[in-house]
Amino acid sequence: MMSEALASLTLGRRPEGRTLVTASWVVGHKDGSHRLLQNGELVFENGEILFVGHRFSGEVARRIDFGNALISPGLIDLDALSDLDTTILGIDNHPGWAKGRVWPRSYVDAGPYEMYSQDELAFQKRFAFGQLLLNGITTAAPIASLFYRQWGEMAAEFDAAADAAGELGLRVYLSPAYRSGGLVLERPGQIVPVFDEERGFKGLNDAIAYIERQTGRHGDLVRGMLAPDRVETSTLALLQRTDAAARDLGVKFRLHMAQGAMEVDTVRMLHGSTAPVWLAKAGLLSDRLIAPHATNATQEDLALYAENGVSIVHCPLVSSRGGSTLNSFSACRKRGINIAMGTDTAPADMLMNLLVGLITCRINDRAPDQVRSADLYDAATVGGARALGRSDLGHLSPGARADIAVFDLNDTVMAPSIDPITTLVTGGSGKVTRAVFVDGRVSMLDRKLAGIDMQEARVQAQVQFERLMAKYPERSWGNPPASEIFSPSYPIEVDAHG
């Protein structure tokens, strides 16, 4: 039963006065690392943490006891799904070039078009942001597919995204993605890059204008990050201008690279090396760069990341589902590479990603003692904050922002419990998230959000997604019917008389 103090909280609002929260476990922070406080207390006011420890002696407006739970820093997701995930369509439907994952020449010649309306694009970002909060994620750098777009993302949809983040209470790093090229399927198995550099420059300029206009809105929940789409669809001039703009704006830029065989082969064909080597020669590797996923990075690539302060965003669920892994999490840490975490797929469950990351690292290491649950948890908290250059995020200590996730430890599937972090990583899921505060605001409480009914939204999301699936024949080689592109797991029988 909800306590009177907990019931007094209002979704979407900061509670007035000092709020003390306590639980069986609180993740504190001391001497640069997390600490577990048994029956600890945390006090915050006006978006800032004032106290973390035991026996707070000051006055408070309310005391909230979450019982057998873990009070944690909010999780940081630097490759956060912000659309209706199309990668799940490829889980059991291969090869990708035959299943609408690359534009065929016939579709390009007919003229690519936007497959969602502006209202649909705005809705799916709001829905995705709700999913992130339900999973204990308080800071997100959104990512979406450009496969169903005419070319890049548009400022108008990101204006709507900024407003959605403000209304739901999610800390975001935003700007529309842009590119100077795309991949085209000329014939089965033959994929070639095509470029329109001026279009890429226009996208960059739009992103710069967006960041200048939106940064600091909604009580500083909205900040900017430049997002060229992928390294194989970017020209050197575009990346040079992106890096210069990131430096001038004081923001980071995220670039997907070293993440797949098609990318590696394309970059070698275009530039004669791997992407990290190519960028290093151009002086474009620095601590401004955030680079998902590194699953195809060579040892030379990883050495360059370490030397230049590049942060990796590890997305183990989507990577391993596609047959690749970071090789390995522990080896990258030993090199001194900062590792942040991302979800990048549905479900947007960071805890599930931490478990998959733990398992895949141990498989790659062929040993269980090179990585611990706490290492993955660090990546989802302080690792993400370090990648963003934010010393006030990713930990719970006085002066930090009050970005807090409360995870229930009473769930019957997590019994028996041991160390709370190990229990959460190995047995938890985002479904045990009980409450989320972002900048001190109540953004999620008992699976409810301010500004969106997620059950109703799920129905709308499914309708939109099915309309998108119905358009896949236009963008698949040979235009096969959707039933052939997306075959069911088993034959479907229907009631002929129903």
Number of C-alpha atoms within 10 A of each C-alpha: 4 9 10 11 13 15 11 12 17 15 19 21 14 19 20 12 13 19 22 22 21 25 22 19 25 28 24 24 19 10 6 8 11 22 14 19 19 16 18 21 25 28 23 26 22 17 19 21 25 20 20 23 19 14 10 14 6 8 10 14 12 18 17 19 16 21 15 16 23 28 29 24 32 26 32 32 31 31 26 27 27 28 25 21 18 18 16 14 17 17 13 13 16 14 12 16 19 22 23 26 22 19 24 25 18 18 19 14 8 9 9 17 12 14 16 17 10 13 10 16 21 22 21 24 25 25 21 23 29 28 21 26 31 28 28 33 33 28 29 26 23 27 23 21 18 16 19 21 14 14 20 22 23 18 18 14 20 21 17 18 25 27 18 21 21 19 17 23 32 28 25 26 23 25 31 28 28 28 30 29 23 20 21 19 23 14 14 12 11 10 18 13 14 12 15 14 18 13 16 25 19 14 25 26 16 19 28 20 13 21 23 13 13 19 19 13 14 17 12 13 19 22 21 26 27 27 26 26 25 22 25 25 24 21 17 17 13 21 23 15 14 24 22 13 19 19 13 9 15 12 19 23 22 25 18 22 25 26 22 17 12 13 21 20 15 21 22 15 12 13 13 12 15 23 24 25 20 18 18 15 10 12 12 20 23 19 20 23 24 30 28 25 26 27 23 19 21 15 11 12 19 22 16 19 29 22 15 18 18 21 27 33 27 31 29 30 26 23 22 15 15 14 8 18 26 24 20 20 25 22 17 20 14 12 13 16 23 23 26 30 31 33 30 30 23 19 19 27 24 30 26 22 25 31 23 23 28 25 17 21 24 20 14 16 17 10 10 13 9 16 20 16 18 15 18 26 24 21 26 29 24 26 25 29 23 19 26 24 14 12 14 19 28 30 28 29 25 18 15 21 25 30 33 29 26 26 28 21 24 14 15 8 10 18 11 9 16 10 9 19 21 16 16 25 23 18 18 24 20 21 15 22 24 23 24 33 29 28 27 24 24 23 32 27 22 12 16 17 23 17 15 15 12 19 9 9 16 13 11 15 19 12 11 17 17 10 12 15 16 12 16 21 19 19 23 25 23 13 19 15 14 17 11 12 21 17 13 11 8 6 6 7 6 6 5 5 4 4
